[in-house]
Amino acid sequence: MKAICNGRFILPQEIREGQALVFDERIRGFCSPDRIPPEAERIDVQGAYVSPGFLNLHIHGCGGRDAMDGSREALETMSRLLPATGVTGWLPTTMTSSETAISQALSAIREARGRVPGAEILGANLEGPFISEKYKGAQKACHIRKACWELVEPFAGLIRILTLAPETLEDMDFISRCRRAGIIVSLGHSDATWEEAARAVAAGASHITHLYNAMSPLHHRKPGLVGAALTLPVTCELIADGIHIHPAALALAIQAKGLDRVELITDSMRACLLGEGKSELGGQTVYVKDGRATLEDGTLAGSILTMDRAVRNIRSWAHLTLPQAVQLATVNPARELGLTDRGTLEPGKRADITVFDEDFRILGTYVKGSAVYTTDQ
């Protein structure tokens, strides 16, 4: 048993001070410091913030590894590194590639799930190959294909989110099959009209892949997928790095959607946590300079954003309170995946906890009550 004391605890509606948080694998509750159980290990965080662990539902890679490496070793490396950014749970995200490469990546995720230390692998995010060539972004056109249930079915219990371009579907039955299998259908990498997006949402699509990026833009006579995302009952991903989206557009999305319909993601690739230089994404050379990851032609190729910086940025740019900013990386993604056992510091929830200072520097991260990152590491 452990007890965090002298912290500022981030709850959905407030920041609580003057109490201690007692936990083992699960959160036991709050108490006054003089009532901490004698057997508990005391952790004095010296005034730091204590938050639910961050959840990253869209991340390709970091630390020189990528989900498309198709190996347990790559996933283990990422799970080990992510707690340093405050992340306690994540969805390894694939990209458009050959069916063999995608199947190998998904098989590796399935094999590693629940078996690697660090941030927990929560399933898989299938981004492509069912996308639009016009808005493929940094994905290879030669591997784009029509939606195919035969590729999805062997991994239906693993895939939590699946991106598709609705205008490429012959009918909406594919969306219905995904929903019956418990897969969240996300619209993205798409040239859809507002009407095509609305039909997909009516069929069960409920999510938008990195809002604004790689999709038909908003025009007052052609609202496109951006217009659909802002007006229909869907949850939108945001990459809050100031490169993929202008800060004013981030604020606009939150004002249009409300706090409950927005989630922070990083969409980071293998160069994340490594600094500038050459890297790789989906067999393509990526150049990282001045915080931007691009292909040779300038196309954005994922990000090098980390979740701690995303929370810091959105708080500043959208003028949010700290509990509101943290909600976008904790409560909302937990709700999206139906993870009722995490996302807040309520008694009975998993003790997935992140500790950070005024500058959002991560000081410690706990998964199921065990320290998986401290600044001593």
Secondary structure, DSSP 8 states (H G I E B T S, - for coil): -EEEES-EEE-SS-EE-S-EEEESSBEEEEE-GGGS-TTSEEEE-TT-EEEE-EEEEEE-EETTEEGGG--HHHHHHHHHHGGGGTEEEEEEEE-S--HHHHHHHHHHHHHHTTTSSSSEE--EEEE-SSS-STT-TTS-GGG-----HHHHGGGTTTEEEEEE-GGG-SSTHHHHHHHHTT-EEEE-SB---HHHHHHHHHHT--EESSTTTTB----SS--HHHHHHHHSS-EEEEE-SSSSS-HHHHHHHHHHH-GGGEEEE--B-TTTTT-SEEEEETTEEEEEETTEEE-TTS-B--B---HHHHHHHHHHHTT--HHHHHHTTTHHHHHHTT-TT-SS--TTSB--EEEE-TT--EEEEEETTEEEEETT-
